[in-house]
Amino acid sequence: MAGTLRYHSTMPTIDMPIQGYRGRFAPSPSGPLHFGSLVAAVGSCLDARASGGEWLLRMEDVDEPRSVPGATDAILRTLERMGFAWDGEVSHQSRRKPLYLAAFERLRIAGAVFACACSRREVADSVLGSDGVPRYPGTCRNGLPQGREARAWRLKVEPGEVCFEDALQGLLCQDLAAEVGDFIVLRADGYFAYQLAVVVDDAEQGISHVVRGADLIDSTPRQICLQWHLGLGQPAYLHLPAAVNAEGEKLSKQTRARPIDDCRPQTALTAVLTFLGQQPPADLPDAGLDELWRWAIMNWKRGSLPRCRAAAAPAAF
């Protein structure tokens, strides 16, 4: 469930030196890398390396039923063939459940979460938020209805806007209570929700800057709300334009996005640089892979990034 982010008139200050930078790329192993995920990988990596920072790799497989066998290895092979180099070992959310449980218990003991018996259908039939998406109506907030059993656990959301300054998109605000409602942190199937897992991971790994696609921007207020409840620091955010197909749909497995062809990595990397407004020279696809990366890091300019939430992917991708 996503709410509507309100954009304010102030514009961010970008292309400033960044100290103590630690970033990450966190793909979901639900299929092979496509152009949209490569945009997030390149953007997050270059933003970290251009600042002299670290860049970590995390497999966001907390939603284990959606993970495709072999996808993790395929993603790693593609990244290696593309010339990516990450710091430290690859982390896997599926192996970090004790951390999520500890965070959940902190929320439970503090009275910040409650058990919920509502099904998806019941929520879908409830009141709509300002963007037309169903908003949780608070049915179980003050206790389970008689004769109902808990299915999931939700975070109690209080009225008031959650605001953050995105380094590219500017100041954005969302009233979670009015537009999203109390949201799930522990699912009915026993898996921890992405929102809780990503907050715990970023804090535990010391992530200072989150650079990712703008398709995830609506999740940010929920993550900030969890950071507040858990007493965690808030990283800096930069949301890149999400790559969409000719129909305006975000590239994904569901929209049959083409896997990245890593046999000629320079072509795909140059296309991403162009998509991100970095103006690579015409002969860059003919350069060696190491030379391409050197150019990209030395010439990375936040100020050239398109200030939009979505942009069309090249036809070849």
C-alpha positions, 0 to 999 in steps of 0.5 A: 500500500503506497500513499501520495508523496507531496513534493515541496518547492525547495530543491536539494543541494547536490554535487557536494563532497560527501564524507564517511559514505557507505552505500549498498545495492540490494537486488531481490533474487526473483529473476535475472538483472534487467535494465532497471536493476542495472540503473540502481546498481550503477547509480549506487556504486558510482555515487559511493565510489565517486565519494571515496566510499564503500559499496556493499551488496545485499540480497533482499530475499526476505520474501523467500517464496518469491526467490527464484532458485539460481537467481542469486548466483546469476545476479552475482555472475552478471555483476562480476562480468559487468565489472562491479566490485563490492566491499566485504561479503554479500549479505542475505536477508534470509540469513538475518532473521534473528536480527529482524526478530530482535527488532520486532520484539523491541517494537512489541515490548514497547507496544508499537505493534499489534496483532491483526486478523484482517485478510487482504480482501478485508483491507482491499474492501476498506477506505481508500487513501488519497491516491486510491489505494486501500488504507488499513482502517484500524480494525484490530488496533484496539484488540482482535475482534471476538472469535478472530485469530491473529494473522499478521502484526502491524505498526501503529501509525500516528497522525502527522506527516513524515518528511524527508529531503531526497538528494535528487527529488527534493523535500517530500512528505506523507501522512502515513495515518491518513494515506497508508494506515498501520502497516505490516511488519510481520506477515501472516505467513511468518515472514518479516516484511520488507519494510522492517528488514531493510531498516534493520539491515541498513542500520546494522550495516552502517549504511549512510546513503541509500541510492535506489530507484524511485519506484521505492520512494513511497516506502521511505516514510514507512522506513523512517517511521520504523527508524524512529520507533527503533531509535535508529539513525536515518540515512541520506536518500537519493531516488533515481528515475525508475526505468519504464517500458513503452507502456509506462510500466516499471521494468520487472519480471512481471512486465517481462523485462529482458535480462541484461546481456553481459557478453558486451557489458560496455554497451549496457553500462554506457546505456545506463550512464546515458539514462542517468544523464552522465553524457558518456563520450561516443567511443566509451562503448569501445573502451576496455571495461576498466577504462569505462569504470574509471571514466564513470567514477571520475565524471559522476555528477549528481547534478546531471541526474534527471529529476523525475520519478520515471523515464523510458528505458532504451528500446534495446532493453 
